[in-house]
Amino acid sequence: MTDPAGIPEADRAAGAPHPRETATLFGQDAAETRFLETLSGGRLPHGWMISGPRGVGKATLAWRIARRLLAGGGAAELQVEPTDPVFQNVAALASPQVFLCRRRWDDKTKRLRTTIGVDEVRALKTFFQMSATDGGWRVAIVDAADELTVPAANALLKILEEPPERAVLLLVCHQPSRLLPTIRSRCRVLRCAPLEPADLIAALEAAGADHAAVPPATLAALADGSAGAALRLIAQDGVALYASILEAIGRAPPVDRRRALDLANACAGRGAENRFDLTLDLIRLALGRLALSGAGGGVTPITAGETGMMARLAATPAQARVWAECVATLDARATHARAVNLDPAQVILDTFLHIDAAAADALRRAA
């Protein structure tokens, strides 16, 4: 299956090769070994849930598995060389034995849809009903399964309940708790872990990313072991954005209203969607680091400003609870804001007002 030229792909990170075009996977040897051991056993489960944080290589692993099954051979490794016709056909979405189920482009709104609908899963079912031309494997990849609507999830469950022969369904999943328990129970789990700093840098270099301007320790801390997050930070000058967020909340209460307003205005208007998403994510990261610091998590501050903020607002378990609760509240608000298309600038301002109140609470608990 192919998308029209110029249409963005829901499962491609900006500034990086698509996972189906990526030859090497870093830092996920344990997950690869587990699959290969199962493959060598001769009884391969039909359903697999590849879980873990965003950007750590889950989709890359799914495509490596798909290529290995199509290429045949032994179960010694998943690697299929880029010169192999199987690799090239899969990379071009030209293999009739592979189906990709993902969010589609909406011609009416001129945007990618926010969910995977039941029509996409019905197309997947039709794909599985066809026989492979050579009697080999048929592989479907759902990226990401978290994005299935309820009707789509129920339709997928029916496929898992009555799977066809020599068919494998690979579910890329960021948040397994969002899947139906009955879907999870019918899948073998492959867990992908956050990348160690060395693997993170190797993944960035393999993707052709220029990370020289960002200290590796800073990039690793902000990306939290995710190559996808690191690529986004590099592309959108996320390190400078994080510094601005720390300056806005560093002396709270009160927050720096002028800086908060500047951050909010940068998220307004058409074309600022990525900036809005990154700003919310980095605010969440800053508050999460406060919670972890107060709970004794051994967080290494990135800047001197963060050091002072942690000492003042996150020195005790009681303060840590304030920030943990704040993160949960802001996560819920962000989800609601995206669902009903609230004004991004107002969402950011409201977020800083909530942080201001949380900072005052944290100081009271330290008294």
Buried (B, 14 or more C-beta within 10 A) or exposed (E): EEBEEEEEBBBBBEBBBBBBBBBEBBBBEEBBEBBBEBBEEEEBEBBBBBBBBBBBBBBBBBBBBBBBBBBEEEBEEBBBEEEBEBBBBBBEBEBEBBBBBBBBBEEEEEEBBEBBBBEBBBEBBEBBEEEBEEEEBBBBBBBBBBBBBEEBBBBBBEBBEEBBEBBBBBBBBBEBEEBBEEBBEBBBBBBBBBBEBEBBBBBBEBBEBEBEEBEBEBBBBBBBBBBBBBBBBBBBBBBEBBBBBBBBBBBBBEBBEEBBBEBBBBBBEEEBEEBBBBBBBBBBBBBBBBBBBBBEEEBEBBBEBBEBBBEBBBBBEEBBBBBBBBBEBBEEBBEEBBEEEBEBBEBBBBBBBBBBBBBBBBBEBBE
